[in-house]
C-alpha cells in the first residue's frame, strides 16, 4: 500500500480544490457527473440522462445543470442535443467562459467521432465542426484569458489534424501549462502536460515526452492516458533506442490498477514474454482472455503458450486492496461517499493494516456526518502510521469541509510537526488565515 500513501496528499488536495470550485453547483450536478462516468464504461446512458433531466427540472436556471446534461448527451454521442444544451447555456449566460469552452469541447468531440463515407462530405463536415470549436475556444479565452483548459483543447484539436510540424503547437501548450500552474488547477494541468507529452511522443522526442507524462501523473496520479503513453514510449522497439521494458511494465501495472482491461493485460503480457517471464505472461494473457474472449491477438498468444486456457475464459481474480483503494479515492473525488466507504471497506477486508484506507474512509464518514465512525477510523490510521503526515492532513481537510476551523488548524499543525516543509499544510493554514 505504499503507493497509496505516497499520493495521499495530492488526492486530498484535489478533493478539497474541487469542493471549493463546486460551492455554487447544485448537488444533483455531481450525481449526474458520477452517473455519466459510470455510463461511459457500461454504455447505458439511461440513468445518467434521467438524473440530468431531473436535476435540470429542479434547477431550471442553473448553468451547471444545463451543461451537465450537455455532457451526458455528448458522451452518448448525441451531439446535436449536446450542442443545443450548450447553446442554450450561452444564451442564458453570454459572458460565461465555461459555457463557450464546454460547447467547443462538444464540437471537438463531434469532429473526432463523426465518420462519413463520402470523402468530400467528410472533409467539409470536419472543417465546419472544427472551426466552430476553435471559435468557441477563442471566445472562452477572450472572456477569461486564464481559461487554460480551453487553450489545451484548441491546441489538441489542431494536433489531431496535423501529420507533422508539431513544433508550432509547443508555445500554446507551454502557455497553457503556465496559466494552469498559476491557477493551481491540478486536474487540468495534468491534462495539459499529457497533451504536450503526446505531441513530443509523435515527434519521437522521447525524453521530453516521458518528462511530461511524468508531470501529468504527478498532478493526477490516476491519469490512465499518461501511464499508457509513457509505457508506449518506453516499450517502443522502433522509435526509442533507450527503451525500458521494465518501466513500461510498471506503467501498464498502474493502468491495470486504475482501469483493468483485456487490452492492457495483453500489452503487459507481451512485455513479460519478451523478458522471458513466461508464467507472468501467461497469467496476463489469461486475464486478458477472461475480460475479452474475442480478442484475436490474445487468442493467438494463448494458443501458442497455454492452449488449454482457450477452452473457457477463467474466472477473473478479484480486485486487490490497491485497486479498491484507488476506486475509493475516485469516488471520494466524485463526492460519492457511500461508494467510497464500500470500496474502502473492501480494501480493509483484504489488508486490515492499510492506514491510508482508514484515513480515506474516515474522511468519507465525516462528510456523511458520522463523526463517531470518522473519529474511529482516524484513530485506527494514526495507530497504524503515527508518523505519516498525510493521515493528519486528511483529517484536517475533512474538518475544513465541516467548518471546524480550530480542529483543522490543529491537524495541519500536526502535519508540520512531522514534516516542517509540507507545502500542502502550509497552504491550508494560509487559506484559513493562519500563519504556518
NUVOLUM-40866 format. One record per residue (C-alpha): residue number from 1; x, y negated, z negated. Coordinates in Angstrom, 3 decimals. Layout:
% NUVOLUM-40866
+------+----------+----------+----------+
| resi |        x |        y |        z |
+------+----------+----------+----------+
|  NUM |        X |        Y |        Z |
...
+------+----------+----------+----------+
% end
This chain:
% NUVOLUM-40866
+------+----------+----------+----------+
| resi |        x |        y |        z |
+------+----------+----------+----------+
|    1 |    0.000 |    0.000 |    0.000 |
|    2 |    2.971 |   -2.341 |    0.126 |
|    3 |    1.842 |   -3.735 |    3.465 |
|    4 |   -1.467 |   -4.702 |    1.817 |
|    5 |    0.318 |   -6.521 |   -0.984 |
|    6 |    2.706 |   -8.477 |    1.208 |
|    7 |   -0.041 |  -10.057 |    3.321 |
|    8 |   -2.481 |  -10.634 |    0.481 |
|    9 |   -1.755 |  -14.342 |    0.132 |
|   10 |   -2.227 |  -15.123 |    3.808 |
|   11 |   -5.556 |  -13.329 |    3.913 |
|   12 |   -6.952 |  -15.125 |    0.890 |
|   13 |   -5.788 |  -18.472 |    2.231 |
|   14 |   -7.669 |  -17.605 |    5.417 |
|   15 |  -10.796 |  -16.720 |    3.431 |
|   16 |  -10.581 |  -19.959 |    1.481 |
|   17 |   -9.986 |  -22.061 |    4.596 |
|   18 |  -12.874 |  -20.503 |    6.462 |
|   19 |  -15.182 |  -21.034 |    3.491 |
|   20 |  -14.256 |  -24.711 |    3.299 |
|   21 |  -14.857 |  -25.163 |    7.024 |
|   22 |  -18.231 |  -23.471 |    6.710 |
|   23 |  -19.646 |  -25.552 |    3.863 |
|   24 |  -22.273 |  -27.139 |    6.113 |
|   25 |  -23.027 |  -23.973 |    8.049 |
|   26 |  -26.278 |  -22.138 |    7.264 |
|   27 |  -25.595 |  -18.851 |    5.506 |
|   28 |  -27.511 |  -16.944 |    8.164 |
|   29 |  -24.949 |  -18.003 |   10.790 |
|   30 |  -22.363 |  -15.872 |    9.017 |
|   31 |  -24.780 |  -12.938 |    9.172 |
|   32 |  -25.183 |  -13.492 |   12.915 |
|   33 |  -21.422 |  -13.617 |   13.424 |
|   34 |  -20.959 |  -10.428 |   11.439 |
|   35 |  -23.711 |   -8.644 |   13.396 |
|   36 |  -22.197 |   -9.820 |   16.679 |
|   37 |  -18.772 |   -8.475 |   15.694 |
|   38 |  -20.318 |   -5.088 |   14.932 |
|   39 |  -22.232 |   -5.158 |   18.204 |
|   40 |  -19.010 |   -5.717 |   20.154 |
|   41 |  -17.979 |   -2.211 |   19.104 |
|   42 |  -21.357 |   -0.475 |   19.407 |
|   43 |  -22.566 |   -2.447 |   22.464 |
|   44 |  -26.008 |   -2.588 |   20.844 |
|   45 |  -26.828 |   -6.290 |   20.509 |
|   46 |  -30.483 |   -5.942 |   19.484 |
|   47 |  -29.862 |   -6.543 |   15.784 |
|   48 |  -27.445 |   -9.419 |   16.402 |
|   49 |  -29.918 |  -11.144 |   18.712 |
|   50 |  -32.757 |  -10.635 |   16.243 |
|   51 |  -30.663 |  -12.192 |   13.477 |
|   52 |  -29.710 |  -15.085 |   15.770 |
|   53 |  -33.348 |  -15.745 |   16.676 |
|   54 |  -34.399 |  -15.663 |   13.028 |
|   55 |  -31.528 |  -17.930 |   11.976 |
|   56 |  -32.381 |  -20.499 |   14.632 |
|   57 |  -36.077 |  -20.330 |   13.750 |
|   58 |  -35.239 |  -21.138 |   10.120 |
|   59 |  -32.705 |  -23.833 |   11.116 |
|   60 |  -34.042 |  -25.343 |   14.358 |
|   61 |  -31.796 |  -28.409 |   14.128 |
|   62 |  -28.606 |  -26.526 |   13.288 |
|   63 |  -25.892 |  -26.826 |   15.905 |
|   64 |  -24.077 |  -23.864 |   14.342 |
|   65 |  -27.143 |  -21.619 |   14.598 |
|   66 |  -27.657 |  -22.524 |   18.241 |
|   67 |  -24.013 |  -21.906 |   19.117 |
|   68 |  -24.077 |  -18.625 |   17.193 |
|   69 |  -26.906 |  -17.416 |   19.427 |
|   70 |  -24.956 |  -18.586 |   22.461 |
|   71 |  -22.007 |  -16.494 |   21.320 |
|   72 |  -24.185 |  -13.391 |   20.924 |
|   73 |  -25.570 |  -13.845 |   24.449 |
|   74 |  -22.033 |  -14.305 |   25.798 |
|   75 |  -20.758 |  -11.201 |   24.004 |
|   76 |  -23.639 |   -9.246 |   25.515 |
|   77 |  -22.754 |  -10.548 |   28.979 |
|   78 |  -25.908 |  -12.643 |   29.339 |
|   79 |  -24.016 |  -15.722 |   30.412 |
|   80 |  -26.991 |  -17.700 |   31.732 |
|   81 |  -28.707 |  -17.521 |   28.319 |
|   82 |  -25.435 |  -18.374 |   26.575 |
|   83 |  -24.888 |  -21.413 |   28.776 |
|   84 |  -28.482 |  -22.539 |   28.228 |
|   85 |  -27.961 |  -22.476 |   24.454 |
|   86 |  -24.592 |  -24.214 |   24.653 |
|   87 |  -26.001 |  -26.900 |   26.967 |
|   88 |  -28.883 |  -27.432 |   24.551 |
|   89 |  -26.336 |  -27.819 |   21.747 |
|   90 |  -24.524 |  -30.509 |   23.722 |
|   91 |  -27.805 |  -32.324 |   24.368 |
|   92 |  -28.530 |  -32.140 |   20.648 |
|   93 |  -25.099 |  -33.489 |   19.636 |
|   94 |  -23.402 |  -35.133 |   22.641 |
|   95 |  -20.346 |  -36.098 |   20.592 |
|   96 |  -19.657 |  -32.577 |   19.352 |
|   97 |  -16.229 |  -31.404 |   20.447 |
|   98 |  -17.073 |  -27.935 |   19.149 |
|   99 |  -20.145 |  -27.653 |   21.393 |
|  100 |  -18.157 |  -28.528 |   24.518 |
|  101 |  -15.380 |  -26.140 |   23.516 |
|  102 |  -17.810 |  -23.283 |   22.970 |
|  103 |  -19.599 |  -23.891 |   26.275 |
|  104 |  -16.232 |  -23.987 |   28.024 |
|  105 |  -15.406 |  -20.653 |   26.408 |
|  106 |  -18.633 |  -19.182 |   27.801 |
|  107 |  -17.798 |  -20.477 |   31.287 |
|  108 |  -14.328 |  -18.982 |   30.941 |
|  109 |  -15.670 |  -15.612 |   29.859 |
|  110 |  -18.179 |  -15.629 |   32.696 |
|  111 |  -15.363 |  -16.405 |   35.137 |
|  112 |  -13.309 |  -13.423 |   33.995 |
|  113 |  -16.183 |  -10.965 |   33.703 |
|  114 |  -18.284 |  -11.536 |   36.819 |
|  115 |  -17.499 |   -9.377 |   39.840 |
|  116 |  -18.961 |   -9.933 |   43.300 |
|  117 |  -18.362 |   -7.532 |   46.183 |
|  118 |  -18.217 |  -10.301 |   48.767 |
|  119 |  -14.722 |  -11.785 |   48.584 |
|  120 |  -15.708 |  -15.264 |   49.743 |
|  121 |  -18.627 |  -15.449 |   47.342 |
|  122 |  -16.431 |  -14.191 |   44.504 |
|  123 |  -13.808 |  -16.830 |   45.201 |
|  124 |  -16.379 |  -19.613 |   45.338 |
|  125 |  -18.016 |  -18.435 |   42.121 |
|  126 |  -14.693 |  -18.244 |   40.257 |
|  127 |  -13.760 |  -21.735 |   41.420 |
|  128 |  -17.071 |  -23.240 |   40.351 |
|  129 |  -17.181 |  -21.477 |   36.982 |
|  130 |  -13.552 |  -22.128 |   36.074 |
|  131 |  -13.813 |  -25.814 |   36.991 |
|  132 |  -16.848 |  -26.104 |   34.716 |
|  133 |  -14.810 |  -24.509 |   31.930 |
|  134 |  -11.885 |  -26.887 |   32.491 |
|  135 |  -14.227 |  -29.884 |   32.416 |
|  136 |  -15.732 |  -28.777 |   29.113 |
|  137 |  -12.334 |  -28.146 |   27.535 |
|  138 |  -11.179 |  -31.587 |   28.690 |
|  139 |  -14.310 |  -33.186 |   27.221 |
|  140 |  -13.744 |  -31.364 |   23.924 |
|  141 |  -10.194 |  -32.704 |   23.798 |
|  142 |  -11.319 |  -36.202 |   24.710 |
|  143 |  -13.778 |  -36.176 |   21.815 |
|  144 |  -11.231 |  -34.608 |   19.456 |
|  145 |   -7.569 |  -34.673 |   20.538 |
|  146 |   -6.805 |  -32.261 |   17.688 |
|  147 |   -9.038 |  -29.562 |   19.189 |
|  148 |   -6.026 |  -27.360 |   19.822 |
|  149 |   -8.104 |  -24.239 |   20.467 |
|  150 |   -9.636 |  -25.973 |   23.494 |
|  151 |   -6.163 |  -26.628 |   24.897 |
|  152 |   -5.219 |  -22.977 |   24.302 |
|  153 |   -8.385 |  -21.733 |   26.022 |
|  154 |   -7.904 |  -24.035 |   29.001 |
|  155 |   -4.263 |  -23.025 |   29.418 |
|  156 |   -5.041 |  -19.312 |   29.074 |
|  157 |   -7.707 |  -19.617 |   31.781 |
|  158 |   -5.199 |  -21.342 |   34.079 |
|  159 |   -2.779 |  -18.488 |   33.396 |
|  160 |   -5.465 |  -15.948 |   34.349 |
|  161 |   -5.479 |  -17.238 |   37.925 |
|  162 |   -1.687 |  -17.506 |   38.287 |
|  163 |    0.636 |  -14.877 |   39.667 |
|  164 |    3.863 |  -16.724 |   38.921 |
|  165 |    5.207 |  -20.137 |   37.959 |
|  166 |    4.110 |  -19.793 |   34.343 |
|  167 |    6.660 |  -22.327 |   33.080 |
|  168 |    4.220 |  -25.136 |   33.906 |
|  169 |    1.975 |  -23.820 |   31.123 |
|  170 |    4.573 |  -23.849 |   28.372 |
|  171 |    4.207 |  -27.552 |   27.398 |
|  172 |    0.459 |  -27.164 |   26.865 |
|  173 |    0.835 |  -24.021 |   24.773 |
|  174 |    3.561 |  -25.686 |   22.742 |
|  175 |    1.471 |  -28.824 |   22.273 |
|  176 |   -1.468 |  -26.709 |   21.107 |
|  177 |    0.771 |  -24.967 |   18.588 |
|  178 |    1.920 |  -28.350 |   17.263 |
|  179 |   -1.683 |  -29.554 |   16.880 |
|  180 |   -2.874 |  -26.401 |   15.181 |
|  181 |    0.157 |  -26.289 |   12.902 |
|  182 |   -0.671 |  -29.780 |   11.673 |
|  183 |   -4.258 |  -28.683 |   11.058 |
|  184 |   -3.106 |  -25.534 |    9.247 |
|  185 |   -5.702 |  -23.545 |   11.218 |
|  186 |   -4.119 |  -20.127 |   10.808 |
|  187 |   -6.522 |  -18.078 |   12.942 |
|  188 |   -6.445 |  -20.481 |   15.911 |
|  189 |   -2.681 |  -20.901 |   15.512 |
|  190 |   -2.227 |  -17.136 |   15.718 |
|  191 |   -4.169 |  -17.082 |   18.991 |
|  192 |   -2.035 |  -19.906 |   20.384 |
|  193 |    1.182 |  -18.007 |   19.644 |
|  194 |   -0.383 |  -14.854 |   21.087 |
|  195 |   -1.264 |  -16.516 |   24.407 |
|  196 |    2.133 |  -18.186 |   24.739 |
|  197 |    3.761 |  -14.842 |   23.930 |
|  198 |    1.688 |  -13.235 |   26.659 |
|  199 |    2.948 |  -15.881 |   29.071 |
|  200 |    6.545 |  -15.131 |   28.087 |
|  201 |    5.958 |  -11.397 |   28.486 |
|  202 |    4.715 |  -11.927 |   32.048 |
|  203 |    7.970 |  -13.771 |   32.740 |
|  204 |    9.943 |  -10.896 |   31.151 |
|  205 |   11.319 |  -13.311 |   28.570 |
|  206 |   11.178 |  -10.523 |   26.062 |
|  207 |   12.874 |  -12.140 |   23.072 |
|  208 |   10.636 |  -15.210 |   23.293 |
|  209 |    7.546 |  -13.042 |   23.738 |
|  210 |    8.392 |  -10.900 |   20.712 |
|  211 |    9.078 |  -14.010 |   18.627 |
|  212 |    5.666 |  -15.470 |   19.497 |
|  213 |    3.827 |  -12.212 |   18.861 |
|  214 |    5.602 |  -12.035 |   15.518 |
|  215 |    4.420 |  -15.556 |   14.697 |
|  216 |    0.866 |  -14.634 |   15.695 |
|  217 |    0.995 |  -11.708 |   13.267 |
|  218 |    2.384 |  -13.961 |   10.540 |
|  219 |   -0.682 |  -16.198 |   10.773 |
|  220 |   -3.160 |  -13.377 |   11.393 |
|  221 |   -1.817 |  -10.075 |   10.024 |
|  222 |   -4.669 |   -8.189 |   11.722 |
|  223 |   -4.090 |   -9.575 |   15.234 |
|  224 |   -4.548 |   -6.415 |   17.299 |
|  225 |   -3.569 |   -8.130 |   20.554 |
|  226 |   -0.255 |   -9.365 |   19.166 |
|  227 |    0.683 |   -5.943 |   17.792 |
|  228 |   -0.271 |   -4.155 |   21.017 |
|  229 |    1.532 |   -6.564 |   23.361 |
|  230 |    4.610 |   -6.648 |   21.130 |
|  231 |    4.578 |   -2.846 |   21.325 |
|  232 |    4.244 |   -3.022 |   25.112 |
|  233 |    7.242 |   -5.338 |   25.413 |
|  234 |    9.344 |   -3.223 |   23.052 |
|  235 |    8.441 |    0.005 |   24.824 |
|  236 |    8.684 |   -1.110 |   28.465 |
|  237 |   11.202 |    1.090 |   30.299 |
|  238 |   11.076 |   -1.160 |   33.362 |
|  239 |   11.385 |   -4.739 |   32.114 |
|  240 |   13.150 |   -4.536 |   28.761 |
|  241 |   16.796 |   -3.407 |   28.786 |
|  242 |   16.796 |   -3.677 |   24.983 |
|  243 |   13.673 |   -1.590 |   24.482 |
|  244 |   12.973 |   -0.469 |   20.952 |
|  245 |   10.784 |    2.620 |   20.846 |
|  246 |   10.708 |    2.811 |   17.045 |
|  247 |    9.486 |   -0.796 |   16.805 |
|  248 |    6.794 |   -0.051 |   19.372 |
|  249 |    5.658 |    2.988 |   17.368 |
|  250 |    5.446 |    0.830 |   14.248 |
|  251 |    3.307 |   -1.718 |   16.095 |
|  252 |    0.957 |    0.888 |   17.523 |
|  253 |    0.610 |    2.223 |   13.989 |
|  254 |   -0.564 |   -1.212 |   12.899 |
|  255 |   -3.068 |   -1.329 |   15.763 |
|  256 |   -4.413 |    2.063 |   14.699 |
|  257 |   -4.632 |    0.880 |   11.090 |
|  258 |   -6.838 |   -2.021 |   12.140 |
|  259 |   -8.804 |   -0.592 |   15.056 |
|  260 |   -8.336 |    3.132 |   15.757 |
|  261 |   -8.859 |    4.124 |   19.388 |
|  262 |   -8.028 |    7.072 |   21.590 |
|  263 |   -6.072 |    4.860 |   23.963 |
|  264 |   -3.624 |    3.665 |   21.322 |
|  265 |   -3.256 |    7.116 |   19.791 |
|  266 |   -2.223 |    8.337 |   23.236 |
|  267 |    0.283 |    5.500 |   23.721 |
|  268 |    1.869 |    6.170 |   20.353 |
|  269 |    1.872 |    9.898 |   21.077 |
|  270 |    3.786 |    9.309 |   24.309 |
|  271 |    6.479 |    7.444 |   22.374 |
|  272 |    6.686 |   10.181 |   19.754 |
|  273 |    7.051 |   12.683 |   22.606 |
|  274 |    9.832 |   10.579 |   24.127 |
|  275 |   11.595 |   10.606 |   20.756 |
|  276 |   11.318 |   14.376 |   20.588 |
|  277 |    8.915 |   14.245 |   17.628 |
|  278 |    6.614 |   16.810 |   19.150 |
|  279 |    4.480 |   17.563 |   16.078 |
|  280 |    3.625 |   13.886 |   15.708 |
|  281 |    2.989 |   13.565 |   19.441 |
|  282 |    0.580 |   16.500 |   19.445 |
|  283 |   -1.194 |   15.138 |   16.364 |
|  284 |   -1.712 |   11.810 |   18.133 |
|  285 |   -2.929 |   13.466 |   21.326 |
|  286 |   -5.387 |   15.493 |   19.258 |
|  287 |   -6.616 |   12.328 |   17.563 |
|  288 |   -6.952 |   10.612 |   20.942 |
|  289 |   -8.891 |   13.582 |   22.312 |
|  290 |  -11.253 |   13.604 |   19.325 |
|  291 |  -12.088 |    9.942 |   19.974 |
|  292 |  -12.217 |   10.129 |   23.766 |
|  293 |  -12.501 |   13.685 |   25.141 |
|  294 |  -12.838 |   12.364 |   28.705 |
|  295 |   -9.512 |   10.510 |   28.832 |
|  296 |   -7.671 |   12.262 |   31.661 |
|  297 |   -4.069 |   11.407 |   30.620 |
|  298 |   -4.744 |   12.741 |   27.114 |
|  299 |   -6.177 |   15.956 |   28.502 |
|  300 |   -3.089 |   16.347 |   30.680 |
|  301 |   -0.795 |   15.909 |   27.703 |
|  302 |   -2.698 |   18.443 |   25.620 |
|  303 |   -2.911 |   20.961 |   28.455 |
|  304 |    0.865 |   20.920 |   28.534 |
|  305 |    1.681 |   20.782 |   24.811 |
|  306 |   -1.347 |   22.227 |   22.995 |
|  307 |   -3.875 |   23.749 |   25.397 |
|  308 |   -5.869 |   25.245 |   22.525 |
|  309 |   -6.844 |   21.726 |   21.484 |
|  310 |   -8.925 |   21.302 |   24.643 |
|  311 |  -11.459 |   23.896 |   23.554 |
|  312 |  -13.300 |   21.368 |   21.404 |
|  313 |  -12.367 |   17.975 |   20.014 |
|  314 |  -11.086 |   18.433 |   16.459 |
|  315 |  -12.815 |   16.632 |   13.676 |
|  316 |  -11.126 |   13.289 |   13.212 |
|  317 |   -9.279 |   12.764 |    9.951 |
|  318 |  -10.872 |   10.315 |    7.560 |
|  319 |   -9.563 |    6.755 |    7.260 |
|  320 |   -6.596 |    6.148 |    4.987 |
|  321 |   -6.531 |    3.904 |    1.920 |
|  322 |   -4.701 |    1.297 |    4.001 |
|  323 |   -7.430 |    1.375 |    6.647 |
|  324 |  -10.143 |    0.926 |    4.031 |
|  325 |   -8.130 |   -1.952 |    2.522 |
|  326 |   -7.855 |   -3.627 |    5.945 |
|  327 |  -11.568 |   -3.130 |    6.533 |
|  328 |  -12.299 |   -4.639 |    3.135 |
|  329 |  -10.193 |   -7.700 |    3.960 |
|  330 |  -12.000 |   -8.215 |    7.256 |
|  331 |  -15.374 |   -8.007 |    5.567 |
|  332 |  -14.234 |  -10.421 |    2.875 |
|  333 |  -13.229 |  -12.920 |    5.556 |
|  334 |  -16.698 |  -12.469 |    7.104 |
|  335 |  -18.327 |  -13.019 |    3.673 |
|  336 |  -19.818 |   -9.539 |    3.826 |
|  337 |  -19.231 |   -8.976 |    0.127 |
|  338 |  -21.301 |   -5.800 |   -0.193 |
|  339 |  -19.476 |   -4.288 |    2.781 |
|  340 |  -16.120 |   -5.352 |    1.326 |
|  341 |  -16.926 |   -3.724 |   -2.003 |
|  342 |  -17.914 |   -0.482 |   -0.280 |
|  343 |  -14.684 |   -0.387 |    1.716 |
|  344 |  -12.543 |   -1.212 |   -1.289 |
|  345 |  -14.318 |    1.454 |   -3.331 |
|  346 |  -13.129 |    3.942 |   -0.711 |
|  347 |   -9.605 |    2.512 |   -0.855 |
|  348 |   -9.535 |    3.083 |   -4.613 |
|  349 |  -11.094 |    6.527 |   -4.312 |
|  350 |   -8.148 |    7.603 |   -2.159 |
|  351 |   -5.498 |    5.581 |   -4.005 |
|  352 |   -6.586 |    4.720 |   -7.565 |
|  353 |   -3.411 |    2.718 |   -8.254 |
|  354 |   -3.912 |    0.267 |   -5.352 |
|  355 |   -3.718 |   -3.022 |   -7.242 |
|  356 |   -4.494 |   -5.206 |   -4.185 |
|  357 |   -7.761 |   -3.318 |   -3.647 |
|  358 |   -8.764 |   -4.074 |   -7.226 |
|  359 |   -7.899 |   -7.744 |   -6.618 |
|  360 |   -9.893 |   -7.915 |   -3.372 |
|  361 |  -12.843 |   -6.108 |   -4.934 |
|  362 |  -12.772 |   -8.445 |   -7.908 |
|  363 |  -12.953 |  -11.406 |   -5.531 |
|  364 |  -15.983 |   -9.882 |   -3.798 |
|  365 |  -17.668 |   -9.140 |   -7.126 |
|  366 |  -17.151 |  -12.734 |   -8.206 |
|  367 |  -18.744 |  -14.003 |   -5.001 |
|  368 |  -21.771 |  -11.868 |   -5.896 |
|  369 |  -21.854 |  -13.489 |   -9.373 |
|  370 |  -20.992 |  -10.180 |  -11.021 |
|  371 |  -18.378 |  -11.619 |  -13.335 |
|  372 |  -18.149 |   -8.594 |  -15.632 |
|  373 |  -17.071 |   -6.441 |  -12.680 |
|  374 |  -14.819 |   -9.214 |  -11.323 |
|  375 |  -13.059 |   -9.544 |  -14.687 |
|  376 |  -12.661 |   -5.783 |  -14.986 |
|  377 |  -11.115 |   -5.490 |  -11.534 |
|  378 |   -8.755 |   -8.401 |  -12.176 |
|  379 |   -7.593 |   -6.797 |  -15.431 |
|  380 |   -7.006 |   -3.497 |  -13.629 |
|  381 |   -4.991 |   -5.227 |  -10.904 |
|  382 |   -2.857 |   -7.063 |  -13.471 |
|  383 |   -2.272 |   -3.886 |  -15.435 |
|  384 |   -1.042 |   -2.112 |  -12.305 |
|  385 |    1.030 |   -5.032 |  -10.915 |
|  386 |    1.568 |   -7.623 |  -13.653 |
|  387 |    4.386 |   -9.347 |  -11.755 |
|  388 |    2.607 |   -9.661 |   -8.409 |
|  389 |    1.829 |  -13.386 |   -7.800 |
|  390 |   -0.833 |  -12.584 |   -5.208 |
|  391 |   -3.028 |  -10.911 |   -7.834 |
|  392 |   -3.355 |  -14.195 |   -9.719 |
|  393 |   -3.749 |  -16.183 |   -6.530 |
|  394 |   -6.740 |  -14.055 |   -5.537 |
|  395 |   -8.333 |  -14.706 |   -8.904 |
|  396 |   -7.620 |  -18.427 |   -8.553 |
|  397 |   -9.257 |  -18.644 |   -5.139 |
|  398 |  -12.325 |  -16.841 |   -6.455 |
|  399 |  -12.601 |  -19.345 |   -9.309 |
|  400 |  -12.241 |  -22.243 |   -6.859 |
|  401 |  -15.173 |  -20.897 |   -4.890 |
|  402 |  -17.194 |  -20.558 |   -8.112 |
|  403 |  -16.425 |  -24.125 |   -9.196 |
|  404 |  -14.344 |  -23.117 |  -12.216 |
|  405 |  -11.560 |  -25.667 |  -11.778 |
|  406 |   -9.871 |  -25.108 |  -15.136 |
|  407 |   -9.791 |  -21.349 |  -14.674 |
|  408 |   -8.444 |  -21.693 |  -11.128 |
|  409 |   -5.668 |  -24.027 |  -12.280 |
|  410 |   -4.621 |  -21.524 |  -14.940 |
|  411 |   -4.368 |  -18.741 |  -12.362 |
|  412 |   -2.349 |  -20.848 |   -9.918 |
|  413 |   -0.033 |  -21.742 |  -12.805 |
|  414 |    0.426 |  -18.009 |  -13.379 |
|  415 |    1.447 |  -17.649 |   -9.737 |
|  416 |    4.075 |  -20.369 |  -10.103 |
|  417 |    5.470 |  -18.801 |  -13.283 |
|  418 |    6.265 |  -15.701 |  -11.242 |
|  419 |    7.133 |  -17.498 |   -8.001 |
|  420 |    8.015 |  -21.179 |   -8.615 |
|  421 |    8.305 |  -21.930 |   -4.881 |
|  422 |    4.968 |  -20.396 |   -3.873 |
|  423 |    3.600 |  -22.814 |   -1.269 |
|  424 |    0.045 |  -21.485 |   -1.347 |
|  425 |   -0.311 |  -22.005 |   -5.086 |
|  426 |    1.273 |  -25.446 |   -4.867 |
|  427 |   -1.141 |  -26.455 |   -2.111 |
|  428 |   -4.104 |  -25.036 |   -4.043 |
|  429 |   -3.216 |  -27.115 |   -7.102 |
|  430 |   -2.822 |  -30.242 |   -4.975 |
|  431 |   -6.244 |  -29.617 |   -3.454 |
|  432 |   -7.623 |  -29.539 |   -6.997 |
|  433 |   -5.996 |  -32.897 |   -7.731 |
|  434 |   -3.322 |  -31.396 |   -9.984 |
|  435 |    0.445 |  -31.728 |   -9.650 |
|  436 |    2.157 |  -28.346 |   -9.002 |
+------+----------+----------+----------+
% end
